[in-house]
Amino acid sequence: MENISRKYGVDIYLKREDLAGPAAASGSKIRLAEFLVGEALQQGVTHILTVGAYLSNSATQVASAAIQAGITPIVFLYDTLAEGYPSKWRGNMLLNKIMGFEVHCFPRSPDESQEKIWAEKLYPAVEARKAELEALGHTVLAAPAGATHPASFPAHLLTYKEIIDQSAILGFVPNYIYHTTGTGGVLPAFAAAKLLTGGSSSIRSIAVSSYRPDNYISHDIIVERVKSIYGLIGQSAPDTNLIMSELDIDQRFIGEDYAVPSTEGTQAIKELASLDAVLLGPVYTAKGFAGLLTHIREGRIGPGSKVVFLHTGDTNNLFEDPRITGKLVD
Ligand SMILES: *Cc1c(COP(=O)(O)O)cnc(C)c1O
């Protein structure tokens, strides 16, 4: 991206996972979905059930991949705005509606956390629907939030390989690979790929949800997933400390909460759109890119460095509720 690179004195490249799948329904969940659907086809699955926030990129991408494979998707979503069922079809919900699959929406009360609503409403609803379908003779695969099914953990090894190969074609080795991290579908594969190949590019993750031991996502869970990737490809895993030393997760850019726009994120969307005509999304990639720009300002990325930012998608969320998009236009 020539213009923003010139402004900051750092060479910033994009890896366009936002363009990796079927047009409007694309992003980093498409590769996870590829492996998930592969597993489903092997098992003779007829229905894939998955969960997310109502603005979920993952649910839409998993559903689109299932449809292409001739498998019926069913998604279970909760309202991020804590104000009941969304009254309008917009963003990913509009795409879900057009694709016409079964969607169940759960309102969220202001005191309910994301984890609580998953545990108490979404997953029980998935279990109940699964039992119903199985009683009718169907074969069901339930995919966790973010499409983080064990079968999909190795998917982003390929993304890492493409980043390194495509950078080599352009004549450079990235000093840093930046990405936005949430449910942990990308990071374990990136850490594993770096360790497996002895890569020199540092992986830096900007979190949109809090990584802590009592949360649904934590450093420990990432370490376990790295080990499971080694297991899947038949290699013995490195020890925990070595894996931990590869994790660099900056949690300063979450803002008020998941799916609540941050000032820096909104600023980053406008800055990149006006300089290089690249669109980020407010829930994930804006916060990730804001983290990258802050690291440049703080000197955590030196002048002239080569940086690859993984554009994981999220642009559909630009067409969301203003409480999610932030103040993008006056
Ligand atoms: C899911 C998602 C992320 C976070 O990736 P995880 O695999 O959940 O860690 C980042 N950006 C976008 C656009 C996403 O949809």
The ligand as a Tripos MOL2 file, in Angstrom:
@<TRIPOS>MOLECULE
LIG
   15    15     1     0     0
SMALL
NO_CHARGES

@<TRIPOS>ATOM
      1 C1        -12.8640  -13.9950   13.0630 C.3       1 LIG1
      2 C2        -12.1710  -12.8040   12.5720 C.ar      1 LIG1
      3 C3        -10.9270  -12.4080   13.0860 C.ar      1 LIG1
      4 C4        -10.2700  -13.0870   14.2320 C.3       1 LIG1
      5 O1         -9.7400  -14.3000   13.8570 O.3       1 LIG1
      6 P1         -9.8130  -15.5250   14.8650 P.3       1 LIG1
      7 O2         -9.5070  -16.6540   13.9800 O.co2     1 LIG1
      8 O3        -11.2140  -15.5470   15.4090 O.co2     1 LIG1
      9 O4         -8.8320  -15.2720   15.9340 O.co2     1 LIG1
     10 C5        -10.2970  -11.3200   12.5420 C.ar      1 LIG1
     11 N1        -10.8710  -10.6250   11.5540 N.ar      1 LIG1
     12 C6        -12.0730  -10.9650   11.0400 C.ar      1 LIG1
     13 C7        -12.6290  -10.1210    9.9750 C.3       1 LIG1
     14 C8        -12.7720  -12.0550   11.5280 C.ar      1 LIG1
     15 O5        -13.9560  -12.3570   11.0150 O.3       1 LIG1
@<TRIPOS>BOND
     1     1     2 1
     2     2     3 ar
     3     2    14 ar
     4     3     4 1
     5     3    10 ar
     6     4     5 1
     7     5     6 1
     8     6     7 2
     9     6     8 1
    10     6     9 1
    11    10    11 ar
    12    11    12 ar
    13    12    13 1
    14    12    14 ar
    15    14    15 1
@<TRIPOS>SUBSTRUCTURE
     1 LIG1         1 GROUP 0 **** ****
